[in-house]
Amino acid sequence: MSAGRPRRAVIGIGLLGLFAAVGFGWLGAWQVERRAWKLDLIARVEHRLAAAPVEAPGPAMWPSISRGQDEYRRVRVTGRFLARRRTLVAASTDEGPGFWLMMPLREARGFTVLVNRGFVPSPREAAAVPEGAASLIGLLRVSEPGGDLLRSNDAAAGRWYSRDVAAIAAARRIGPVAPYFIDAAAGPDARPYPHGGLTMVTFPNNHLAYAATWFTLAAMVAGATVFVVRQEWSRADGL
């Protein structure tokens, strides 16, 4: 029997093992990069949460708004809510499923910004929230266009799954609005809803464990490949 075919098979096994080990190693390196990014995000968010609130960015600053530079910054607005232009966006919180109550606020400085006034369990609670003058502090959030991972916003049907500022403004005919929205902090209002201050500001950081898993798999596959190739190559030599 010729030794050529077994040796080609051994080479194929070795190449497959090499590709698998390199792939697992790449995934481990990617998790290390993700960990560095997550640690930077956590540090930036903690710094912004500890800072004193500033006036919400006006139109002159809108072109420079970015997620990395501005998201989770504490901001302050004063103006008047337009309750008749409210929008309910599907939400899932520790309080259960329900909606975020998005309402436009006409700022005293002359521009409009969408405010997430907080969680409501049903449209009935949202309908009871009044409009009128307000002054509040909240977290600046960047628009969430399109929908969520599984569902797309449907403006015509009134189904919203993400806080898409431009789409909501167009559907409610609000006119030009800030390119961000504000998650309102929990207020002193005695009413249970809307319940503000539910913004998720803690971020899981399991990337080191994931990286260790991928690197371990890479080492195991590499070791197994070397063992199998040696064994099979020796057998091929013995044919």
C-alpha positions as CSV (number, residue, x, y, z in Angstrom):
1,M,0.0,0.0,0.0
2,S,1.3,3.5,-0.9
3,A,2.2,5.8,2.0
4,G,1.3,8.9,-0.1
5,R,-2.4,8.9,0.6
6,P,-2.1,8.5,4.4
7,R,0.5,11.3,4.5
8,R,-1.8,13.6,2.6
9,A,-4.6,12.8,5.0
10,V,-2.2,13.6,7.9
11,I,-1.3,16.9,6.4
12,G,-5.0,17.7,6.0
13,I,-5.6,16.9,9.6
14,G,-2.7,19.1,10.6
15,L,-3.9,22.0,8.5
16,L,-7.5,21.7,9.9
17,G,-6.1,21.6,13.5
18,L,-3.9,24.6,12.7
19,F,-6.8,26.7,11.3
20,A,-9.0,25.8,14.3
21,A,-6.3,26.7,16.9
22,V,-5.6,30.0,15.1
23,G,-9.3,30.7,15.0
24,F,-9.8,30.1,18.7
25,G,-6.7,32.2,19.4
26,W,-8.1,35.0,17.4
27,L,-11.4,34.9,19.4
28,G,-9.4,35.0,22.6
29,A,-7.5,38.1,21.4
30,W,-10.7,39.7,20.3
31,Q,-12.1,39.2,23.8
32,V,-9.0,40.8,25.3
33,E,-9.7,43.9,23.0
34,R,-13.3,43.9,24.1
35,R,-12.3,43.8,27.7
36,A,-10.1,46.9,27.2
37,W,-13.0,48.7,25.5
38,K,-15.4,47.7,28.3
39,L,-13.1,48.9,31.0
40,D,-12.8,52.2,29.2
41,L,-16.5,52.5,28.8
42,I,-17.1,51.7,32.5
43,A,-14.5,54.4,33.5
44,R,-16.1,57.0,31.2
45,V,-19.6,56.3,32.4
46,E,-18.6,56.4,36.1
47,H,-16.8,59.7,35.6
48,R,-19.9,61.2,33.8
49,L,-22.3,60.0,36.4
50,A,-20.2,61.6,39.2
51,A,-20.0,64.9,37.4
52,A,-22.4,67.8,38.1
53,P,-25.2,68.2,35.5
54,V,-24.8,70.7,32.6
55,E,-27.2,72.3,30.3
56,A,-28.4,70.0,27.6
57,P,-26.5,70.7,24.3
58,G,-28.3,73.2,22.1
59,P,-28.4,73.3,18.3
60,A,-25.0,74.8,17.9
61,M,-23.5,71.6,19.5
62,W,-25.7,69.0,17.8
63,P,-23.3,68.3,14.9
64,S,-20.6,67.2,17.4
65,I,-22.7,64.9,19.5
66,S,-21.3,61.4,19.6
67,R,-21.8,58.2,21.6
68,G,-18.2,58.0,22.8
69,Q,-18.0,61.6,23.9
70,D,-21.5,62.4,25.2
71,E,-23.6,59.4,26.1
72,Y,-24.5,59.1,29.8
73,R,-23.6,62.7,30.5
74,R,-25.8,64.3,33.1
75,V,-27.8,67.1,31.6
76,R,-30.4,69.6,32.7
77,V,-33.4,70.9,30.8
78,T,-36.2,73.3,31.6
79,G,-39.3,73.8,29.4
80,R,-42.8,72.5,28.7
81,F,-43.8,69.0,27.9
82,L,-46.1,68.3,25.0
83,A,-48.1,65.4,26.3
84,R,-50.3,65.0,23.2
85,R,-47.2,64.0,21.2
86,R,-46.3,61.1,23.5
87,T,-44.8,57.9,22.2
88,L,-44.7,54.5,23.9
89,V,-41.6,52.4,23.2
90,A,-41.6,48.7,24.2
91,A,-39.4,48.1,27.3
92,S,-38.3,45.2,29.5
93,T,-37.1,46.2,33.0
94,D,-36.8,44.7,36.5
95,E,-40.4,45.8,37.0
96,G,-41.5,43.6,34.1
97,P,-42.6,44.3,30.5
98,G,-44.1,47.7,29.6
99,F,-43.1,50.9,27.9
100,W,-40.8,53.8,28.0
101,L,-42.8,57.0,27.9
102,M,-41.2,59.4,25.4
103,M,-42.5,62.9,25.4
104,P,-41.1,66.0,23.6
105,L,-40.1,68.9,25.7
106,R,-40.0,72.4,24.3
107,E,-36.9,73.8,26.0
108,A,-36.8,77.3,27.3
109,R,-33.9,78.0,25.0
110,G,-36.0,77.5,21.9
111,F,-35.4,73.9,20.8
112,T,-37.2,70.6,21.3
113,V,-35.8,67.4,22.8
114,L,-37.3,64.0,23.4
115,V,-37.4,62.9,27.1
116,N,-37.8,59.4,28.3
117,R,-39.9,60.2,31.4
118,G,-39.6,56.6,32.6
119,F,-41.3,53.2,32.7
120,V,-45.0,52.7,32.6
121,P,-46.6,49.2,32.7
122,S,-49.4,50.0,30.3
123,P,-50.8,52.8,28.0
124,R,-53.3,53.6,30.8
125,E,-50.6,54.9,33.1
126,A,-49.0,56.9,30.3
127,A,-52.3,58.6,29.4
128,A,-52.5,60.0,32.9
129,V,-49.2,61.8,32.8
130,P,-49.8,65.5,32.4
131,E,-48.0,68.0,30.2
132,G,-46.9,71.4,31.3
133,A,-43.8,73.2,32.7
134,A,-41.0,71.0,33.9
135,S,-37.4,71.2,35.0
136,L,-35.5,67.9,35.2
137,I,-32.1,66.2,35.2
138,G,-31.3,63.1,33.2
139,L,-28.8,61.2,31.2
140,L,-28.0,62.1,27.6
141,R,-28.6,59.1,25.3
142,V,-27.8,58.8,21.6
143,S,-30.7,57.9,19.3
144,E,-31.4,54.2,18.7
145,P,-32.4,54.0,15.0
146,G,-34.2,51.1,13.4
147,G,-35.5,48.9,16.2
148,D,-34.0,46.2,18.3
149,L,-32.2,43.0,17.2
150,L,-35.4,41.1,16.4
151,R,-38.0,43.7,15.5
152,S,-38.1,46.8,13.4
153,N,-40.0,50.0,14.4
154,D,-43.3,50.4,12.6
155,A,-44.3,54.0,12.7
156,A,-47.5,53.5,10.7
157,A,-48.8,50.9,13.1
158,G,-47.5,52.8,16.2
159,R,-45.2,50.0,17.2
160,W,-41.8,51.2,18.6
161,Y,-39.0,48.9,19.8
162,S,-36.2,51.4,20.1
163,R,-35.9,55.1,20.9
164,D,-35.3,56.3,17.3
165,V,-35.3,60.1,17.7
166,A,-35.6,61.0,14.1
167,A,-38.4,58.5,13.3
168,I,-40.4,59.4,16.4
169,A,-40.1,63.1,15.6
170,A,-41.3,62.5,12.0
171,A,-44.2,60.3,13.1
172,R,-45.4,62.8,15.7
173,R,-44.7,65.8,13.5
174,I,-42.7,67.4,16.2
175,G,-40.3,69.2,13.8
176,P,-36.6,69.6,14.3
177,V,-35.4,68.0,17.5
178,A,-32.1,67.3,19.2
179,P,-30.3,64.3,17.9
180,Y,-30.3,62.7,21.3
181,F,-32.9,61.9,24.0
182,I,-32.8,62.3,27.7
183,D,-33.4,59.5,30.2
184,A,-35.1,61.4,33.1
185,A,-33.8,60.6,36.6
186,A,-36.2,59.5,39.3
187,G,-38.2,62.5,40.5
188,P,-39.9,63.5,43.8
189,D,-43.4,62.9,42.2
190,A,-45.6,60.8,44.5
191,R,-47.2,59.0,41.5
192,P,-45.7,55.5,40.9
193,Y,-45.5,56.1,37.1
194,P,-43.7,57.0,35.1
195,H,-40.8,55.5,37.0
196,G,-37.6,57.3,35.9
197,G,-34.0,56.6,36.8
198,L,-34.0,53.0,35.4
199,T,-31.2,53.6,32.9
200,M,-28.8,50.6,32.8
201,V,-25.5,52.1,33.9
202,T,-23.8,48.8,34.9
203,F,-22.1,46.7,32.2
204,P,-21.2,43.1,32.6
205,N,-17.5,42.4,32.0
206,N,-16.9,38.7,31.5
207,H,-14.4,39.2,28.6
208,L,-11.4,37.9,30.6
209,A,-13.2,34.6,31.3
210,Y,-14.2,34.3,27.7
211,A,-10.7,35.0,26.5
212,A,-9.3,32.4,28.8
213,T,-11.8,29.9,27.4
214,W,-10.9,30.6,23.8
215,F,-7.1,30.5,24.5
216,T,-7.5,27.2,26.4
217,L,-9.4,25.7,23.5
218,A,-6.7,26.9,21.1
219,A,-4.0,25.3,23.2
220,M,-6.0,22.0,23.5
221,V,-6.7,21.9,19.8
222,A,-3.0,22.6,19.0
223,G,-1.8,19.9,21.4
224,A,-4.3,17.4,20.1
225,T,-3.3,18.2,16.5
226,V,0.4,17.7,17.2
227,F,-0.3,14.4,18.9
228,V,-2.6,13.0,16.2
229,V,-0.2,14.2,13.4
230,R,2.8,12.5,15.0
231,Q,0.9,9.3,15.6
232,E,-0.5,9.1,12.1
233,W,2.8,10.1,10.5
234,S,4.5,7.3,12.3
235,R,1.9,4.9,11.1
236,A,2.3,6.1,7.5
237,D,6.0,5.6,7.8
238,G,5.4,2.0,8.9
239,L,3.2,1.1,5.8
